[in-house]
């Protein structure tokens, strides 16, 4: 579809306006008592029927967390978080498996419908017996099927296409399920990329994580469909602490998508996730995120604090990890998806679009650790600030003494819309290897008058013109996204910038 | 005051023992307080992430020798010069009639950060002397030399000169500053400049830092530039075991300009750190920065450059480039360019590259019959020329070329 038509459509949908995922589902929930202490950690572990080693692991993390200080180096401001004033476990009440959609809690169905999940998948997500298992379900309307794991507050409610994936030997399930069914894999890899003591929010996550996705792709397997996790914070006063672990064994390939939304509330909610990726020899992982947590209202009231640790270990030779993120939501984003390039000839990529409008603040970027020989990394970051938004790129490229032939290219561009916002760039570049080559460039500018004029004289309104230009600005990143996500991301960019011009 | 917990205790004790005339009192107080608070920072402090100053805190410095040395001075290059020997201002060797620093009292410590940032605070606490260059409105003062020489017999002294340069409206001056000393002596040179550039005035400041190989060089330059004024700085950093060059410039009036260029030549056992902070505080200002580092042996180079564009500073044009050439396996370069922008109608960019000599370029030269050694020399020189070319004054440029050649011959030998 030509970009212009797309943009006009998008702008029309903007007119309807605002954050359309801001509803709240009234569903019967089960909560752990408010607050955080060892008992809560034990409660979560017991609820999940976890083995002793995992409880020990959680308690150790909790002990470490208690001794840690909340970091304050990021360019973000927020009132002190009271970690005792939140629920650390909230789950929709489990009932017997429904026989058909009619028996499913209509509220849950409504939620999925509002989120734009097709009915077939709704049935599967709601756990209807037999749904998603016949071949016809797999390719609805000729589009590529996507396997989805939906996480509702603290628990994974359902995973689709499980059987189909199992035939290939692929494990795609909730991490709590993996703990029960594949403890050896979980034990081997959990915390091996992001250890308990890594940072304040990661330690908190280690102690109280409730669910998330687990993916294992066996040797030589190319995952036949996109895997996707859908995160939703629904309950009030909850924090979401999901944990995702993806292991790509030798020679395997997987593409994984992550989407997130939350209801509109005037309180701030914490989301402290940890994502660990492990790529062995010749494996390739593509991890795409469209983050659309509730950003708060125009005055900066409410919204999600998105304090996330994401890291990939390219352990194998010629392994590759590619992070693509479109960050439009959250009141505050604190997120640095990173790559540890251990294997010789391994490749790390980071493509990012971050938008801050109104009172949003984003401090995001990446870290590339070049350890192996001939490791390569590419960083493309596009920051857009509007309204009173503050947008910071913070990144590190470190080339170790033994990383001969390593290569990095970094480009950070910032676009400012309006004179009350800010755009900041804080790259760290450390090179200890003579044969390595590191390049970094950064620019900051606003939308040029001549660009706007050109679009306006062809009949586009100012908002349409800005949309078109912003999409062009982000093109290098958006083209890295899988098809369905790219379209959604484009629309999100528009909505996020609503009201920022004129 | 928690002087006892500060690692700068020895310095603080020395400050206490100094005679404190009224004109320097306020500055010293500010310096002592700041130093007691921050000490000499280690790498856990973000601004010193790559450069640890605790070796300076741990080093022992002696008192300056009583007898005045009479070192041999190089030929005078400028219209006039001011000479410091072993940290002492020598009227007998200077051709510029000295003005007492006490005349600059109202200016002392008034230029952004010049009393409180750790390197400047150390100076504020201990400064006793310095050059006061006061150029009246409309006057072109020509080339003024500022020479600092540490003599063989001085031993591990520490000296903290505070230089004040004030330019009246439309005035101009070119300053050529040279710093030299003997190798193998752990002395400390801690100069601070406060530069006030009035409307339409121009100050061009070239520094050639060739302190001895065992020396510590902690410098901080603070400039305030009014509407239409210009401050140009070029720093050639070749000497000292540990050198930290901070330059803080504030563009305070419309159409002010600041150029900060430099080259770091870093060899075995050396650490050279250039840290710039450029504050665009008014609209329509322009700034340019080009820094080049060449690293040999196990030399470590650091570049940190921050451009802050305030909300009022619309139509800012800011550019920063920082390039490093690694010539040995053991060299290391760390860079942290940084943009912090609060205005929307701006054009700001920075670039950074770190790498070895380009094999293709080497091949090109060698295929034309140029021996490898000479080819390498040519490429390194070409790399540095780009930065040096920005220096307008020919005398300064010649001095820089000479210093670069001298260094390269030392490395190649």
Interface residues (C-beta under 8 A of the other chain):
Chain A: X73 X401 X414 X416 X417 X418 X419 X420 X421 X422 X423 X424 X425 X426 X427 X428 X429 X430 X431 X432 X433 X434 X435 X436 X437 X438 X439 X440 X441 X442 X443 X444 X445 X446
Chain B: X46 X49 X311 X314 X324 X326 X327 X328 X329 X330 X331 X332 X333 X334 X335 X336 X337 X338 X339 X340 X341 X342 X343 X344 X345 X346 X347 X348 X349 X350 X351 X352 X353 X354 X355 X356
